[in-house]
Amino acid sequence: MPDTTYRSPRLTAVAKTAMLVAAARLAEAKHEQPVLTDELLEAIIGSSGEVVAAMRQCIQETQQQEREDGVNHVASFTSVRMKFGDSQLVQFRASHVSFQVVILGAGLDTRPWRLDLGSGVSIYDIDQKDMTEFKNARLLAADAQLQMDGKTHRFPLRCGSWKGVPLDLTGSWLPGLLLSGLSTDVPTVWVAEGLFYYMDQEAGSALLKTMASASTPDSMLIMTHLNHALFTASQRFISDGDFPTDEKIKTFYSSWKSGMPENVGGYLASCGWRVDSQQLMSEIHKEYGVQLARWKNTAEMRRKYEPELGTLDYWVVVAHPMSVIVDKS
């Protein structure tokens, strides 16, 4: 029998953020009409005291917001962005029998076991070494299938293959991914949710260009990023000595290193990508019939900075590779 005892891992700050993101997703799954459910995620970390405490706090805060705003469903952006990404992958599957999915900064993403993408799809999870090792250990403990072994598992793979690949995305990462099996001759869906704002713009641009260079013309990019207003406000927020805030929130904002330039299409074109759609996260929430959950102190931040900077929000972008990189930034 696998050892299902939860042991708190020693993780980097970014990996710990992945745990808190997972807690928000688990909190959303407890709603009467959840945007997204995830039994495997609960099996992986549902017994962690830290995660349970964060999940309960999320539930309390969203329920309070529902009461204050008189709405039925407040949902975290983490669940909504994942549902959006799910829908894009399912649509891509409708026109492609065989393709690859690369999830960058995968954290505790469970799509290989949640989405029925078929035997023609290979999925690669890229993350830091400690996060990859922790996730692999927890997947085994939850009896998730990691390869096609002909055995019965509680959580079977719903794609052709899956591989967790430990790589540093700020370095020369593509050779390692190619050695792990990625083909530059097969369409690839690149998924980058909650990643780019932890990288400075130079590193983020280099990452986008590398992805474009390894893509077939019919490949696709699904990405989220802070809009320019939110990133600018967050930096003022943490530097304003007169602005009261929770230290954990201040630390979180301090980890952000960049936001999307104001000219979204021009910036992505300079990195080799043609934008097909760009939406604000709050707009996608409305499409799903839910309201965006507010973080602690964001009401004060919006009141202080939105009149000058405009709406503080996240961009959700879908793009395809360009044949020629155009400098329009």
Backbone bond lengths (Angstrom), bond angles and torsions (degrees), N, CA, C in turn:
res aa  C-N    CA-C-N  psi(-1)  N-CA   C-N-CA  omega(-1)  CA-C   N-CA-C  phi
1 M - - - 1.464 - - 1.534 109.34 -
2 P 1.338 117.78 138.53 1.467 119.26 178.39 1.523 110.96 -69.18
3 D 1.331 115.76 150.56 1.459 121.51 178.15 1.519 108.68 -79.83
4 T 1.334 117.43 110.53 1.464 120.86 -176.98 1.527 112.74 -96.65
5 T 1.340 117.26 6.71 1.455 120.08 179.70 1.517 110.56 -64.56
6 Y 1.326 116.63 128.23 1.470 119.23 179.75 1.521 108.87 -80.60
7 R 1.313 116.49 129.33 1.456 121.71 175.89 1.516 108.07 -122.48
8 S 1.314 115.51 126.90 1.460 119.80 -177.77 1.525 109.97 -64.57
9 P 1.335 118.32 122.93 1.461 120.53 -177.24 1.521 112.14 -84.55
10 R 1.332 114.67 160.24 1.457 120.15 171.40 1.520 106.83 -93.39
11 L 1.312 115.58 105.52 1.453 120.19 -173.08 1.523 110.79 -120.15
12 T 1.340 115.26 157.90 1.452 120.83 173.99 1.526 109.59 -70.85
13 A 1.330 116.57 171.20 1.462 120.67 -179.50 1.523 111.45 -61.82
14 V 1.350 116.75 -38.72 1.458 119.98 -179.86 1.527 110.17 -66.85
15 A 1.343 117.01 -40.27 1.458 120.34 179.22 1.530 110.83 -66.89
16 K 1.314 117.13 -36.59 1.464 119.83 176.72 1.530 110.28 -64.06
17 T 1.332 116.08 -34.88 1.462 119.52 175.64 1.522 110.18 -61.29
18 A 1.345 116.78 -38.44 1.465 120.78 177.86 1.531 110.73 -60.14
19 M 1.318 116.91 -35.40 1.464 120.89 178.14 1.530 110.31 -66.48
20 L 1.341 116.85 -41.28 1.464 120.33 -179.93 1.528 111.03 -69.64
21 V 1.342 116.47 -35.70 1.467 120.43 174.65 1.520 109.62 -61.16
22 A 1.333 116.03 -42.28 1.460 120.68 178.54 1.529 110.84 -63.22
23 A 1.329 117.19 -37.86 1.470 120.91 178.29 1.522 110.61 -62.15
24 A 1.341 117.22 -40.07 1.464 120.69 178.20 1.522 110.84 -65.48
25 R 1.333 116.86 -37.54 1.467 119.94 177.58 1.522 111.29 -67.01
26 L 1.326 116.84 -39.50 1.465 120.17 178.19 1.522 111.11 -66.68
27 A 1.327 116.22 -36.50 1.466 119.81 177.46 1.522 110.33 -63.37
28 E 1.324 116.92 -42.84 1.470 120.89 179.09 1.530 110.58 -63.75
29 A 1.324 116.91 -35.40 1.469 120.96 -178.82 1.531 112.09 -65.90
30 K 1.335 117.25 -18.32 1.466 121.02 179.92 1.530 112.00 -82.87
31 H 1.327 117.76 -8.65 1.463 120.96 -178.79 1.527 109.79 -67.76
32 E 1.343 115.48 153.56 1.467 120.03 -179.57 1.526 111.96 -59.54
33 Q 1.330 116.79 -35.41 1.461 121.91 177.73 1.529 108.52 -128.08
34 P 1.317 117.17 74.78 1.470 120.10 -173.12 1.524 113.24 -67.61
35 V 1.316 115.07 147.30 1.463 121.05 173.34 1.522 109.44 -66.69
36 L 1.334 115.50 -35.77 1.451 121.11 -174.63 1.526 109.25 -152.13
37 T 1.329 117.18 138.51 1.460 121.45 173.25 1.520 108.60 -116.81
38 D 1.341 116.04 155.91 1.457 119.43 -174.95 1.526 109.77 -156.01
39 E 1.317 116.58 88.82 1.466 121.07 -178.55 1.527 111.74 -66.21
40 L 1.324 117.14 -36.62 1.458 119.46 -179.87 1.523 111.24 -65.50
41 L 1.325 117.48 -42.63 1.458 120.37 178.95 1.519 110.49 -58.12
42 E 1.326 116.80 -42.59 1.462 119.87 178.43 1.521 111.01 -64.09
43 A 1.328 116.80 -37.68 1.458 120.55 178.40 1.527 111.51 -67.39
44 I 1.337 116.39 -32.27 1.462 120.62 -177.72 1.523 111.73 -71.38
45 I 1.330 116.92 -49.70 1.476 119.62 -172.15 1.516 113.61 -131.35
46 G 1.329 117.51 8.35 1.460 119.37 -175.34 1.511 115.43 -62.56
47 S 1.352 117.30 -18.53 1.461 120.35 -179.57 1.523 113.05 -95.42
48 S 1.329 117.35 0.85 1.463 120.71 178.39 1.522 110.48 -71.43
49 G 1.312 116.95 124.22 1.462 120.69 179.71 1.513 112.44 -58.91
50 E 1.338 116.28 -39.93 1.466 121.22 179.96 1.517 110.93 -64.09
51 V 1.335 116.23 -43.19 1.456 120.83 -179.30 1.524 110.80 -69.53
52 V 1.319 117.13 -41.69 1.468 121.00 178.83 1.524 110.78 -60.52
53 A 1.328 116.28 -42.48 1.469 119.92 179.12 1.523 110.85 -64.07
54 A 1.342 117.03 -43.49 1.461 120.61 179.19 1.523 110.73 -66.53
55 M 1.325 117.33 -37.11 1.464 121.47 178.56 1.528 110.59 -63.77
56 R 1.313 116.45 -45.14 1.464 120.17 179.64 1.512 111.63 -62.75
57 Q 1.344 116.12 -38.91 1.465 119.63 177.49 1.520 110.49 -63.69
58 C 1.343 117.19 -42.08 1.469 120.99 177.52 1.520 111.03 -59.74
59 I 1.327 116.63 -43.85 1.466 120.79 -179.78 1.522 110.57 -62.43
60 Q 1.319 116.63 -44.76 1.465 120.52 179.58 1.523 111.46 -61.66
61 E 1.340 116.48 -43.74 1.467 120.34 -177.15 1.524 111.72 -68.30
62 T 1.336 117.27 -40.68 1.471 119.08 -179.99 1.528 110.69 -69.92
63 Q 1.332 117.23 -37.42 1.460 119.59 178.25 1.532 110.89 -65.85
64 Q 1.320 116.40 -37.50 1.467 120.18 177.01 1.519 110.48 -64.84
65 Q 1.338 116.71 -42.50 1.463 120.14 178.45 1.525 110.91 -63.87
66 E 1.327 117.47 -39.16 1.464 121.08 178.17 1.526 110.73 -60.66
67 R 1.338 115.52 -41.37 1.476 119.45 178.30 1.522 110.88 -67.27
68 E 1.332 117.22 -45.23 1.467 121.29 -176.81 1.526 111.83 -65.89
69 D 1.338 116.89 -38.91 1.460 121.22 -175.70 1.524 113.31 -93.38
70 G 1.337 116.72 -8.00 1.461 120.06 179.72 1.513 113.39 66.36
71 V 1.346 116.96 38.37 1.465 121.57 179.47 1.523 109.13 -118.41
72 N 1.341 115.59 161.63 1.459 120.48 -176.29 1.522 114.30 -87.88
73 H 1.322 116.52 -25.34 1.459 117.59 -173.12 1.524 111.04 -148.36
74 V 1.319 116.13 113.15 1.459 123.18 171.00 1.521 107.28 -105.73
75 A 1.321 117.56 127.52 1.470 121.60 -175.94 1.522 110.92 -125.89
76 S 1.326 116.09 145.20 1.464 121.03 177.64 1.526 110.23 -70.84
77 F 1.323 115.90 152.75 1.462 119.84 179.70 1.524 110.83 -68.08
78 T 1.346 117.97 -23.93 1.459 120.07 -177.88 1.526 111.18 -65.03
79 S 1.335 117.55 -42.11 1.469 120.50 179.15 1.521 111.36 -71.06
80 V 1.328 116.58 -39.24 1.459 120.28 -177.39 1.528 111.10 -69.43
81 R 1.339 117.77 -41.34 1.468 119.19 179.09 1.524 109.98 -65.54
82 M 1.340 117.19 -33.92 1.463 119.41 178.83 1.526 111.10 -70.22
83 K 1.322 116.94 -40.07 1.466 120.07 177.95 1.530 109.94 -63.52
84 F 1.332 116.27 -40.49 1.464 119.90 177.38 1.533 110.16 -60.86
85 G 1.336 116.23 -46.28 1.460 119.97 178.72 1.514 111.68 -61.66
86 D 1.331 116.32 -39.90 1.474 120.46 176.44 1.520 110.50 -56.22
87 S 1.340 116.12 -46.65 1.470 120.30 -176.68 1.522 111.43 -63.85
88 Q 1.339 116.71 -36.71 1.460 120.31 178.46 1.529 111.26 -67.39
89 L 1.319 117.11 -39.08 1.458 120.95 178.79 1.530 111.21 -66.73
90 V 1.320 116.37 -40.88 1.467 120.44 178.67 1.525 110.36 -64.29
91 Q 1.341 116.82 -40.77 1.469 120.13 177.44 1.518 111.15 -64.48
92 F 1.317 117.04 -40.55 1.459 121.13 179.41 1.526 109.64 -64.19
93 R 1.313 116.37 -39.38 1.468 121.72 179.01 1.533 111.27 -61.66
94 A 1.322 117.24 -31.12 1.465 120.61 -178.66 1.526 112.09 -64.19
95 S 1.353 117.25 -24.04 1.470 120.36 -178.02 1.532 113.17 -115.38
96 H 1.326 116.72 1.18 1.461 120.70 179.87 1.531 109.44 -137.59
97 V 1.307 117.23 117.07 1.464 120.73 177.92 1.526 110.78 -73.32
98 S 1.331 115.67 -40.26 1.464 121.10 -178.73 1.525 109.88 -122.80
99 F 1.305 116.43 129.72 1.460 121.48 174.30 1.524 109.58 -163.98
100 Q 1.330 115.54 175.09 1.456 122.66 179.97 1.520 108.93 -116.24
101 V 1.311 116.39 149.05 1.457 122.08 173.31 1.520 107.43 -123.36
102 V 1.324 116.18 127.23 1.461 121.02 175.81 1.519 107.33 -116.78
103 I 1.327 116.73 116.86 1.465 121.81 -179.50 1.520 107.25 -103.13
104 L 1.322 116.17 110.80 1.454 121.80 -174.61 1.527 110.00 -91.37
105 G 1.341 116.34 132.38 1.451 119.53 -173.38 1.517 109.23 61.94
106 A 1.336 115.87 49.97 1.470 121.81 -167.91 1.518 113.85 -64.38
107 G 1.337 117.24 -29.41 1.462 118.49 -178.05 1.523 110.70 56.19
108 L 1.334 116.68 -128.35 1.458 121.67 -178.57 1.530 111.63 -105.14
109 D 1.323 116.46 34.04 1.458 121.81 175.59 1.536 109.69 -58.99
110 T 1.331 116.57 136.63 1.475 120.56 -177.27 1.528 112.40 -121.89
111 R 1.314 118.65 22.19 1.467 120.86 -176.46 1.535 114.14 -57.17
112 P 1.334 120.02 -36.86 1.472 117.99 -179.58 1.529 113.69 -59.22
113 W 1.317 116.57 -20.89 1.461 121.21 -179.25 1.526 112.30 -108.07
114 R 1.322 117.56 -11.72 1.472 121.70 -179.58 1.521 113.03 -98.42
115 L 1.339 116.64 -43.16 1.461 121.15 -173.23 1.521 110.59 -95.84
116 D 1.301 116.05 131.40 1.455 121.17 178.14 1.527 108.95 -85.68
117 L 1.328 116.31 87.06 1.461 121.76 -175.82 1.527 112.88 -96.84
118 G 1.310 117.92 -13.96 1.454 120.20 174.58 1.513 114.42 95.64
119 S 1.334 115.39 166.64 1.461 122.33 -173.09 1.526 113.35 -71.85
120 G 1.325 117.75 -13.33 1.466 120.25 -179.50 1.515 113.93 -87.19
121 V 1.316 117.61 5.77 1.467 121.43 -174.55 1.529 110.62 -113.77
122 S 1.331 116.11 128.23 1.462 122.91 175.04 1.526 108.62 -108.42
123 I 1.315 116.75 134.16 1.472 120.93 -177.82 1.523 109.42 -119.66
124 Y 1.338 115.07 132.82 1.462 122.02 177.84 1.532 108.61 -119.41
125 D 1.316 117.02 122.19 1.462 122.69 174.53 1.523 108.33 -96.50
126 I 1.322 117.41 120.91 1.461 120.68 177.51 1.528 109.56 -109.17
127 D 1.311 115.68 130.40 1.462 119.94 174.77 1.521 109.23 -160.89
128 Q 1.315 115.73 179.35 1.454 120.56 178.67 1.526 110.06 -66.82
129 K 1.316 115.89 157.13 1.465 121.59 -173.22 1.527 112.45 -57.38
130 D 1.331 117.58 -45.13 1.471 119.10 -177.13 1.516 111.56 -65.72
131 M 1.342 116.64 -38.44 1.459 120.37 179.67 1.529 110.55 -68.15
132 T 1.336 116.30 -41.15 1.462 120.38 179.95 1.526 111.38 -63.21
133 E 1.330 116.42 -44.18 1.464 120.06 179.83 1.525 111.36 -65.78
134 F 1.318 117.03 -41.54 1.460 120.93 178.51 1.525 111.22 -62.96
135 K 1.332 116.33 -45.30 1.457 120.12 -179.33 1.528 111.10 -63.54
136 N 1.320 117.16 -43.74 1.462 120.14 179.38 1.524 111.39 -59.40
137 A 1.331 115.75 -43.06 1.465 119.72 -179.55 1.530 110.99 -64.06
138 R 1.324 116.95 -41.01 1.464 120.03 -178.46 1.532 111.02 -72.43
139 L 1.324 117.46 -34.49 1.465 120.46 176.06 1.527 110.73 -62.21
140 L 1.327 116.39 -43.39 1.460 120.41 177.94 1.523 111.04 -63.02
141 A 1.342 116.15 -42.34 1.456 119.98 -179.64 1.523 111.98 -64.55
142 A 1.343 116.65 -29.45 1.468 121.16 -179.84 1.525 112.12 -86.85
143 D 1.327 116.87 0.15 1.467 123.09 -177.18 1.520 110.93 62.25
144 A 1.344 115.70 46.91 1.462 121.29 171.69 1.521 108.08 -91.14
145 Q 1.298 116.80 139.84 1.459 122.10 -179.57 1.528 109.96 -75.86
146 L 1.325 117.32 124.41 1.458 121.32 -178.36 1.526 112.83 -100.00
147 Q 1.325 116.89 -20.46 1.462 121.55 177.10 1.518 109.11 -153.31
148 M 1.319 115.32 162.59 1.465 119.53 -178.96 1.530 109.03 -74.38
149 D 1.333 116.15 94.67 1.458 121.58 -174.31 1.529 113.61 -111.13
150 G 1.339 117.02 3.99 1.449 120.26 178.96 1.516 114.69 74.28
151 K 1.336 117.19 8.40 1.457 121.67 -179.01 1.529 110.85 -103.32
152 T 1.328 115.39 162.85 1.464 121.15 176.89 1.522 108.95 -90.34
153 H 1.328 115.96 131.59 1.462 121.40 -179.17 1.524 109.75 -128.06
154 R 1.326 115.12 154.17 1.469 119.46 176.62 1.517 110.84 -62.24
155 F 1.337 116.15 -38.90 1.467 121.60 178.86 1.531 108.51 -123.70
156 P 1.338 117.23 91.30 1.472 120.24 -179.13 1.526 111.85 -75.13
157 L 1.331 115.79 150.86 1.459 120.42 172.48 1.522 109.37 -64.31
158 R 1.343 115.50 140.64 1.468 120.22 179.42 1.530 110.46 -115.36
159 C 1.329 114.53 24.92 1.460 121.83 175.76 1.527 106.96 -139.58
160 G 1.332 116.68 177.90 1.457 119.90 -177.16 1.511 114.26 -69.59
161 S 1.335 116.49 -38.98 1.462 120.64 179.62 1.517 109.94 -160.63
162 W 1.327 115.00 157.69 1.473 121.46 177.43 1.512 108.45 -140.69
163 K 1.323 114.90 144.16 1.453 119.54 177.47 1.527 109.50 -146.27
164 G 1.338 116.83 130.64 1.458 121.67 172.63 1.520 108.44 -91.64
165 V 1.338 116.95 120.07 1.463 121.15 -172.74 1.531 109.44 -118.17
166 P 1.336 118.34 113.51 1.473 120.43 178.47 1.525 111.17 -79.32
167 L 1.329 116.16 112.45 1.458 120.56 -178.63 1.523 110.29 -142.93
168 D 1.319 116.12 149.69 1.461 122.71 174.54 1.524 108.02 -93.10
169 L 1.319 116.82 109.28 1.459 121.11 -175.66 1.522 113.44 -72.66
170 T 1.323 117.54 -8.33 1.465 119.99 176.37 1.530 111.38 -91.25
171 G 1.331 116.49 -3.52 1.466 120.54 179.73 1.517 111.26 -112.14
172 S 1.331 115.60 -152.29 1.470 121.23 178.51 1.526 108.17 -89.53
173 W 1.328 115.62 87.09 1.459 120.75 -170.41 1.527 114.13 -96.25
174 L 1.336 118.19 -24.08 1.457 120.09 -174.03 1.533 113.37 -62.05
175 P 1.348 120.61 -42.73 1.466 119.21 178.15 1.528 113.03 -55.57
176 G 1.336 116.68 -39.31 1.457 120.03 178.79 1.512 112.49 -65.45
177 L 1.322 116.30 -36.32 1.466 120.01 178.70 1.527 110.91 -71.03
178 L 1.322 116.29 -37.87 1.464 119.99 177.38 1.534 110.53 -64.93
179 L 1.328 116.88 -38.91 1.464 120.53 177.22 1.527 111.31 -65.52
180 S 1.331 116.52 -26.33 1.468 120.81 179.15 1.516 112.38 -81.17
181 G 1.350 117.10 -6.46 1.454 119.71 174.15 1.509 116.73 124.80
182 L 1.339 118.78 -8.48 1.468 119.64 -179.36 1.521 110.19 -63.33
183 S 1.337 115.84 138.47 1.461 121.70 177.32 1.520 109.94 -112.24
184 T 1.330 116.92 134.47 1.462 120.93 177.02 1.527 111.29 -82.29
185 D 1.333 117.74 -0.03 1.463 121.73 179.37 1.528 112.45 -100.91
186 V 1.319 116.82 -0.10 1.471 122.59 -178.17 1.525 108.60 -115.83
187 P 1.342 118.89 138.80 1.470 120.15 178.15 1.529 112.05 -55.15
188 T 1.312 115.41 139.68 1.464 121.35 -178.68 1.521 110.02 -125.57
189 V 1.321 116.50 136.20 1.458 121.62 169.06 1.522 106.53 -103.18
190 W 1.331 115.45 115.43 1.464 121.43 178.24 1.523 108.14 -93.39
191 V 1.318 117.67 125.53 1.464 122.02 -178.84 1.526 108.18 -116.30
192 A 1.331 116.27 118.28 1.469 121.38 -179.43 1.525 108.36 -131.07
193 E 1.317 115.87 87.43 1.470 122.35 -178.07 1.535 108.86 -105.85
194 G 1.322 116.69 121.39 1.462 119.25 178.02 1.509 113.15 66.82
195 L 1.311 117.79 34.85 1.466 121.65 -177.65 1.515 113.20 -113.88
196 F 1.328 117.11 -49.53 1.462 120.14 -165.72 1.517 113.63 -65.31
197 Y 1.320 119.15 -27.93 1.470 117.97 -178.89 1.525 112.92 -75.64
198 Y 1.328 117.81 -6.05 1.464 121.00 172.00 1.529 111.50 -91.56
199 M 1.335 117.00 2.08 1.452 122.40 179.08 1.521 108.86 -120.00
200 D 1.345 117.39 146.72 1.461 117.64 174.06 1.533 107.92 -72.05
201 Q 1.323 115.87 166.28 1.462 119.28 -172.39 1.522 112.04 -63.83
202 E 1.315 118.37 -35.14 1.461 120.64 179.42 1.530 110.50 -62.57
203 A 1.343 116.98 -45.14 1.468 120.74 -179.94 1.524 110.50 -68.26
204 G 1.339 116.37 -39.17 1.458 120.01 178.96 1.520 111.99 -64.20
205 S 1.326 116.32 -41.09 1.466 120.70 178.67 1.520 111.01 -64.53
206 A 1.334 116.27 -41.94 1.463 120.35 178.56 1.526 110.80 -62.45
207 L 1.320 116.67 -39.19 1.465 120.92 178.86 1.524 110.84 -63.70
208 L 1.324 116.63 -45.55 1.466 120.76 179.36 1.526 111.47 -61.53
209 K 1.318 117.16 -42.03 1.465 121.00 -179.31 1.532 110.97 -66.08
210 T 1.335 116.53 -39.06 1.459 119.70 178.53 1.520 110.81 -65.32
211 M 1.328 117.10 -41.99 1.462 120.29 177.65 1.524 110.55 -61.15
212 A 1.325 116.62 -43.77 1.460 120.02 -179.82 1.527 111.19 -62.39
213 S 1.326 116.15 -39.81 1.472 120.35 -178.13 1.525 112.13 -66.98
214 A 1.347 117.17 -23.04 1.471 121.41 -178.14 1.520 112.08 -99.46
215 S 1.331 117.39 10.50 1.463 121.44 -172.72 1.522 112.76 -107.61
216 T 1.331 115.49 145.13 1.459 120.87 168.13 1.530 108.08 -76.73
217 P 1.332 118.85 162.07 1.470 120.66 -178.10 1.529 114.29 -58.04
218 D 1.332 117.04 -28.85 1.468 119.28 -178.66 1.525 112.77 -96.49
219 S 1.325 117.29 18.26 1.461 120.97 173.94 1.522 109.77 -74.69
220 M 1.334 117.12 174.09 1.465 120.64 -175.73 1.532 110.00 -146.89
221 L 1.313 115.13 149.48 1.458 123.21 175.71 1.521 109.06 -118.94
222 I 1.327 116.13 130.63 1.470 122.51 171.83 1.525 105.56 -118.49
223 M 1.318 117.65 118.16 1.464 119.70 -176.85 1.511 112.12 -140.86
224 T 1.324 115.75 153.51 1.457 121.90 170.91 1.528 108.24 -123.39
225 H 1.315 115.48 152.09 1.467 120.66 178.98 1.527 107.97 -158.25
226 L 1.320 115.52 155.86 1.460 119.88 172.92 1.519 108.90 -64.66
227 N 1.339 117.38 140.19 1.459 115.87 171.24 1.530 108.31 -75.74
228 H 1.317 115.18 165.56 1.467 120.19 -173.73 1.529 111.37 -58.01
229 A 1.323 116.89 -38.88 1.459 121.11 -177.90 1.524 111.40 -65.12
230 L 1.341 117.63 -43.71 1.462 120.72 -178.07 1.523 111.27 -66.36
231 F 1.329 116.99 -42.21 1.464 118.44 179.66 1.523 110.71 -64.90
232 T 1.331 116.89 -44.89 1.465 120.44 -179.86 1.524 110.81 -61.44
233 A 1.324 117.21 -44.38 1.466 121.48 179.46 1.521 111.15 -63.40
234 S 1.336 117.32 -40.24 1.465 120.35 -178.45 1.520 111.41 -63.00
235 Q 1.330 116.69 -37.61 1.465 120.11 -179.65 1.528 110.96 -71.10
236 R 1.322 116.94 -36.99 1.464 119.43 175.23 1.528 110.17 -68.76
237 F 1.322 115.24 -37.28 1.457 122.92 -178.98 1.527 111.00 -56.27
238 I 1.340 117.24 -45.21 1.458 120.27 -176.08 1.525 112.88 -82.05
239 S 1.335 116.34 -16.76 1.467 118.62 -179.69 1.530 112.50 -97.50
240 D 1.315 117.54 -8.21 1.457 122.24 -177.94 1.528 109.71 -83.37
241 G 1.308 116.45 102.73 1.464 120.58 -176.87 1.511 114.18 -64.16
242 D 1.320 117.65 -21.63 1.467 120.75 -178.22 1.522 112.31 -89.88
243 F 1.357 116.68 -2.57 1.462 119.07 -174.18 1.519 109.93 -97.01
244 P 1.338 119.14 111.68 1.467 120.74 -177.60 1.530 111.03 -70.84
245 T 1.332 116.00 139.23 1.467 119.30 179.71 1.515 111.26 -159.48
246 D 1.290 115.47 159.29 1.455 122.93 174.99 1.527 108.92 -70.95
247 E 1.328 117.59 135.29 1.459 121.01 -177.00 1.523 112.02 -62.49
248 K 1.352 117.84 -35.57 1.462 120.12 179.08 1.527 110.68 -64.39
249 I 1.342 115.79 -40.29 1.461 119.49 178.76 1.524 109.85 -66.20
250 K 1.337 116.37 -41.52 1.457 119.73 179.52 1.526 110.77 -62.67
251 T 1.329 116.89 -40.72 1.464 120.66 177.81 1.520 110.95 -63.02
252 F 1.340 116.19 -39.93 1.457 120.66 -179.94 1.521 110.18 -63.44
253 Y 1.337 117.29 -49.02 1.459 120.13 178.93 1.526 111.29 -62.23
254 S 1.329 116.90 -32.48 1.463 120.58 -179.32 1.519 112.07 -65.72
255 S 1.341 116.86 -23.12 1.471 120.12 -179.52 1.526 111.79 -77.87
256 W 1.346 117.50 -12.39 1.464 120.31 178.86 1.531 109.46 -76.36
257 K 1.329 115.74 132.60 1.455 120.64 -175.73 1.519 114.01 -115.17
258 S 1.338 117.60 -12.72 1.460 119.08 -179.00 1.516 110.67 -163.06
259 G 1.320 114.96 165.46 1.452 122.35 172.49 1.514 108.70 -133.21
260 M 1.321 116.26 168.14 1.472 120.26 178.13 1.532 109.00 -68.52
261 P 1.331 118.75 131.79 1.468 119.78 173.90 1.529 110.71 -57.65
262 E 1.321 116.52 156.23 1.462 120.56 -174.70 1.536 111.90 -61.72
263 N 1.316 116.63 -36.35 1.463 120.25 177.38 1.533 108.17 -88.34
264 V 1.320 116.08 85.14 1.462 121.17 -174.25 1.525 111.75 -60.65
265 G 1.333 116.59 -50.58 1.453 120.51 -178.19 1.515 112.95 -62.51
266 G 1.334 116.00 -42.75 1.454 120.13 179.60 1.512 112.37 -64.66
267 Y 1.324 115.79 -42.12 1.466 119.56 179.90 1.526 110.88 -62.91
268 L 1.331 117.33 -48.54 1.458 119.89 -178.37 1.526 111.59 -67.08
269 A 1.338 117.77 -33.19 1.468 120.06 175.44 1.526 110.58 -62.20
270 S 1.323 117.26 -36.62 1.462 120.75 179.09 1.524 111.84 -69.07
271 C 1.346 115.60 -15.25 1.464 120.72 178.76 1.524 112.03 -106.34
272 G 1.350 116.41 6.84 1.452 119.68 174.00 1.516 115.88 96.86
273 W 1.349 117.84 16.32 1.470 120.60 -176.11 1.518 111.68 -126.59
274 R 1.332 116.40 137.83 1.466 123.29 175.97 1.524 108.62 -101.48
275 V 1.323 116.93 120.19 1.471 121.60 -177.20 1.524 110.21 -72.13
276 D 1.309 116.14 126.64 1.459 121.85 174.39 1.522 111.64 -96.81
277 S 1.334 116.08 -35.01 1.462 119.90 176.61 1.518 109.61 -154.06
278 Q 1.314 115.46 144.22 1.458 120.85 173.42 1.522 107.86 -140.31
279 Q 1.323 116.12 126.68 1.452 121.90 -179.04 1.516 109.21 -134.95
280 L 1.325 114.83 151.86 1.456 119.41 172.21 1.524 108.81 -79.74
281 M 1.314 115.61 146.65 1.461 120.28 -178.71 1.520 111.86 -56.96
282 S 1.316 117.29 -38.33 1.463 120.90 -179.55 1.530 111.11 -63.33
283 E 1.333 117.18 -32.98 1.465 120.86 178.01 1.527 110.76 -67.55
284 I 1.336 116.51 -39.92 1.460 120.58 179.62 1.528 110.13 -67.42
285 H 1.329 117.03 -37.15 1.460 119.90 174.91 1.528 110.66 -56.27
286 K 1.341 116.04 -44.66 1.468 119.78 -179.66 1.526 111.16 -62.51
287 E 1.337 116.55 -38.67 1.463 119.75 178.82 1.527 111.25 -61.71
288 Y 1.327 116.65 -32.37 1.462 121.01 179.35 1.527 112.68 -89.25
289 G 1.328 116.59 2.45 1.453 120.56 176.82 1.513 114.71 74.30
290 V 1.334 117.05 25.79 1.466 121.15 179.36 1.522 109.30 -128.41
291 Q 1.325 115.67 165.84 1.461 121.12 179.11 1.520 109.18 -108.17
292 L 1.316 116.61 141.46 1.455 122.30 -179.34 1.522 110.62 -66.03
293 A 1.328 115.93 129.08 1.460 120.65 178.45 1.525 109.95 -69.65
294 R 1.317 115.97 136.33 1.463 120.98 177.28 1.515 109.59 -88.41
295 W 1.323 116.02 141.85 1.449 119.84 172.62 1.519 108.70 -86.71
296 K 1.319 115.29 158.45 1.456 120.92 176.81 1.529 109.32 -56.78
297 N 1.297 116.92 134.36 1.466 125.21 178.52 1.521 114.18 78.41
298 T 1.341 119.08 -6.50 1.463 118.15 -177.17 1.520 112.19 -68.94
299 A 1.340 117.95 -28.84 1.460 119.48 178.21 1.525 110.14 -61.29
300 E 1.343 115.99 -43.61 1.466 119.65 178.14 1.525 111.28 -66.28
301 M 1.323 115.92 -39.39 1.462 119.81 -179.58 1.526 110.70 -64.92
302 R 1.341 116.50 -42.44 1.467 119.43 178.42 1.527 110.87 -63.83
303 R 1.317 116.02 -43.85 1.465 119.97 -179.28 1.530 110.63 -60.45
304 K 1.316 116.23 -37.36 1.453 120.04 -175.02 1.531 113.17 -80.35
305 Y 1.339 117.34 -36.69 1.453 119.41 -169.52 1.533 115.86 -112.27
306 E 1.331 118.68 -23.76 1.465 119.08 -176.64 1.527 114.22 -63.63
307 P 1.342 120.04 -36.13 1.470 118.47 178.68 1.531 112.76 -56.16
308 E 1.330 116.42 -32.97 1.465 120.61 -179.62 1.525 112.51 -90.61
309 L 1.335 116.86 -42.71 1.470 121.35 -169.39 1.525 114.40 -96.46
310 G 1.330 116.69 -20.71 1.458 119.70 -174.75 1.522 110.99 95.44
311 T 1.319 117.31 -174.37 1.459 123.27 -174.52 1.522 111.86 -59.66
312 L 1.342 115.83 129.54 1.458 121.91 175.80 1.526 107.41 -89.74
313 D 1.323 117.33 116.14 1.465 119.42 -172.54 1.532 109.19 -160.55
314 Y 1.325 114.93 -177.17 1.458 122.74 177.00 1.537 108.88 -113.46
315 W 1.334 115.32 145.03 1.455 119.86 171.07 1.523 109.70 -90.57
316 V 1.321 116.18 139.72 1.467 122.82 170.42 1.522 105.88 -119.59
317 V 1.325 116.35 117.45 1.462 121.56 -170.16 1.528 110.67 -124.07
318 V 1.337 115.35 137.92 1.463 122.39 170.46 1.524 106.62 -117.60
319 A 1.337 116.89 130.64 1.470 120.45 -175.89 1.527 110.58 -143.91
320 H 1.337 115.45 162.26 1.457 122.68 175.88 1.527 109.19 -126.04
321 P 1.316 117.59 156.67 1.474 119.75 -177.27 1.529 111.89 -65.79
322 M 1.323 115.19 147.67 1.453 121.64 173.15 1.516 108.41 -97.97
323 S 1.320 117.07 149.63 1.464 119.82 178.26 1.516 110.73 -72.84
324 V 1.345 116.55 -28.09 1.464 121.31 179.31 1.515 108.22 -132.17
325 I 1.342 116.81 131.41 1.463 120.61 177.15 1.516 109.38 -75.57
326 V 1.319 115.74 129.04 1.456 121.47 -177.18 1.528 109.22 -115.67
327 D 1.318 117.19 128.75 1.455 121.42 179.61 1.528 109.11 -85.32
328 K 1.360 115.98 98.59 1.463 120.93 178.70 1.524 111.91 -122.29
329 S 1.317 115.84 11.85 1.463 119.35 -176.01 1.504 112.37 -74.08
